[in-house]
Amino acid sequence: MINVIFYDLPRVHADLLPMTFTRPVADFRIGITTIREKWAMMLPQDCRYGYRTVGFLVKKYKAEEIDDNLFIAGNVVPNPTLVEEVLRLEIGEALFKGDDFIAYRGVSPDMHADNYMKKEYNGECLVLHYLFDIFLNNGAVIKQDFEMITKGRTSCALSASNTVIGDPGLVFVEEGAYVEGAFLNTNGGPIYIGKDAQVMEGSCVRGPMALCEHSNINMGSKIYSDTTIGPWSKVGGELNNVVVFGYSNKAHDGFLGNAVIGEWCNIGAGTNASNLKNDYSKIRVWNYPDHTFMRTDLQFCGLIMGDHSKVGINCMFNTATVVGVGVNIHGSGFPRTFIPSFSEGSPVGGFTDVQLKKFFDIANRAMARRGLLLTDLDYEIFEEIYKIADTYK
């Protein structure tokens, strides 16, 4: 048995806020599955998994360390060649890609003391440094995941009511899925339809695209390439290169592009988020640990939204707006391009703090619709996030 511990470097964890307020990096979704699920598909079946993450998450995400552990950076997306190299590590060896830590075999004190033999990985390797790396690389990861998930398997039959443009073999439909009267274009890449998912009539979908289990694409939707809809989500309108982690809804008309949306979010009808500045200049995006808007080389970047945030109808967002955890936005006008966690209000009326009890009430009402509720550990984690939220304003 291999004792695998997904390790979050503190600076990496901070650069990936607000998504890392509520989860370790290995639980990020990119492509079809989460990073942890990708490693589990490629590593031996008898592995045991745990996490070594930041303080306020360790209550929920734990690891049991033994004398021989395999520490893997949670922000590294695996591929078969990389996994082979990681499995060749001897005790006391650490694998790097340039300055990026990939994996270490041994015990944590030696790793933290840099008491190891450093090895360099020369192959291809995707390392997530910022949240926009998710949508930038999502199409390529969908293709990799699709090949792995569907290898040696047969798709469920696709109804004759659908129109496939391109190779029909690049459409894979899991058991229980409903796909009727849709236009599916695989010329750019595969289309994956998860278990009990629905693609409703009149929808236009371009691959690569992944619709995960129990999720819906509503009637007449336009879903462009490099988009992932995580489990138990509903989408509609127009989406282009969007990653929804799961349990979130953007069920009506409106545009999202080059975006990352967390869990338990709701985006109201008619909401639009810019992904391109009017002057076509490079964008800045809020960086939590540096408390400033960092320069990027990006021309396209849309909405980044943390867990449990809500948006009312007909709201508007400027390019590269970052919304924290537990935010409630309504009204007309453009809010500022960084909205701190646990805020509510509008661009016209201003924003006030959301009281923690009110946040818990709303979160539980939303989660109850999926048969879930916050756990005692969730309460403790959100209480800790609430305490530190002001430090990131």
PyMOL commands that set and color helices and strands:
alter all, ss='L'
color gray80, all
select helices_A, chain A and resi 10-15+19-21+25-27+35-42+55-57+80-87+108-112+132-150+168-170+356-368+376-392
alter helices_A, ss='H'
color red, helices_A
select strands_A, chain A and resi 3-7+48-52+69-73+76-77+93-97+100-106+117-120+126-127+163-165+171-173+178-179+183-185+191-193+198-199+204-206+209-211+216-217+222-223+227-229+234-235+238-246+249-250+255-263+266-267+272-273+284-287+292-295+304-305+310-311+316-317+322-323+328-329+338-339+343-346+350-353
alter strands_A, ss='S'
color yellow, strands_A
deselect
rebuild
show_as cartoon
